Amino acid sequence: MYTEKRPWGMFENLLEEDYCKVKRITVNPDQRLSYQWHNHRSEVWTVVQGVATVTLDDEQLILTPGISVTIPQGAKHRVQNESSHPL
């Protein structure tokens, strides 16, 4: 398993195949990922712990454990942890 630390937290590659990639992303308290988009892939995010503030094409969504969101190819997106616990 590959792990990489980032200023906002860390990610672990759990599965990497030609057809998909599965990562576990941990966002530290009061941190967020960059606002980005991908021209060649979509993503599905599922919150397993904490509360995520997701920005999807300038709309904010609040996700709690068990809730998923699909990020369409080309959509601007980021996730933010506004709490005092890891997301």
C-alpha positions in Angstrom: 0.0 0.0 0.0 1.3 3.4 -1.0 1.0 6.3 1.5 1.8 10.0 0.8 1.6 12.8 3.3 0.4 16.2 2.2 0.1 19.6 3.9 -3.7 19.0 4.3 -3.4 15.4 5.6 -2.5 12.2 3.7 -3.8 9.6 1.3 -3.3 5.9 0.9 -3.7 4.0 -2.4 -5.7 0.9 -1.5 -6.3 -0.4 -5.0 -4.8 0.7 -8.4 -5.9 -1.1 -11.6 -6.3 0.0 -15.2 -10.0 0.5 -14.7 -10.0 2.3 -11.3 -8.1 3.6 -8.3 -9.3 3.5 -4.6 -7.8 5.9 -2.1 -8.3 6.6 1.6 -7.9 10.3 2.1 -7.6 11.8 5.5 -8.1 15.6 5.8 -6.7 17.2 9.0 -8.9 19.6 11.0 -9.3 23.0 9.5 -7.7 21.9 6.2 -8.9 21.5 2.6 -7.7 20.2 -0.7 -7.1 22.5 -3.7 -10.1 23.5 -5.9 -9.4 21.3 -9.0 -10.9 19.4 -12.0 -10.0 16.4 -14.1 -10.5 16.2 -17.8 -10.2 12.4 -18.1 -11.9 11.0 -15.0 -14.8 11.2 -12.6 -14.6 10.4 -8.9 -16.9 9.0 -6.2 -16.3 10.2 -2.6 -17.8 8.5 0.4 -17.4 9.9 3.9 -16.6 7.2 6.5 -15.7 9.5 9.4 -16.3 13.2 10.2 -18.2 15.9 8.3 -17.0 17.0 4.9 -17.8 20.3 3.3 -17.6 19.6 -0.4 -17.5 22.3 -3.0 -18.8 21.0 -6.4 -18.9 23.6 -9.2 -19.3 26.5 -6.6 -22.1 24.7 -4.7 -21.5 23.6 -1.1 -22.6 20.2 0.1 -22.3 18.8 3.7 -21.6 15.1 3.8 -21.8 12.9 6.9 -20.7 9.3 7.4 -22.3 6.9 4.9 -23.1 9.7 2.3 -21.5 9.7 -1.1 -21.2 12.2 -3.9 -20.2 11.7 -7.5 -17.8 14.2 -9.0 -18.4 14.3 -12.8 -15.6 14.5 -15.2 -14.6 18.2 -15.7 -16.4 19.4 -12.6 -14.6 21.7 -10.2 -14.4 20.2 -6.7 -12.7 20.2 -3.4 -13.2 18.8 0.1 -12.7 20.7 3.4 -12.7 19.7 7.0 -14.0 22.5 9.2 -14.1 20.4 12.4 -11.6 19.7 15.1 -11.4 16.0 14.2 -9.8 14.2 11.2 -12.1 13.6 8.2 
